[in-house]
Amino acid sequence: MSGRPAEMNPVGEDARDRSQMQRILRPQETTARLMLAMVEVALEMTEIAAEVLEEPTLSRNAPIAVLVKLWLEGDARPRDLADAIGQTSGGVSKVIDRLDEAGLVERSGDELADGRAVLIRLTDTGSAVTDRLLDGFAPLLREMTHRLGAAD
């Protein structure tokens, strides 16, 4: 025992404790900065979508996600779209209605099932619009990838 109270640390130990705390906080700071960068990119993507889609209700996350999911994977059942984008079946049904009214998707009977099942598919216009969306998003996503690489 040195005779000092237990709560007092020598100067060197305080410095080590602060250094250790900074190392602990750095990953959280990096995570926080990346999260904010992702929010910024998402907002910019929404602005691009509003310009391309020319309809504010379509430039939200769910309609964009439906278009991109169909563009990537082809025809899908509404239930599969709902699961993929984290919506209820009722929520995705409203999104599909808006996309259908805009001429971007269409409903069709599923020839592989009993005829009552519905598949959602991109129209030619929907495919072209999704191409434009993805072209507009590409520079933003490259920047996000760059930020992620810089954070490592």
Protein Blocks (a to p, Z undefined) as FASTA:
>chain_A
ZZiafklccfklmmmmmmmmmmmmmmmmmmmmmmmmmmmmmmmmmmmmmmmnopaklmpm
klmmmmmmmmmnopadfklmmmmnopafklmmmmmmmmmmnopaccdddfklnolaccdd
ddfklmmmmmmmmmmmmmmmmmmmmmmmmmZZ
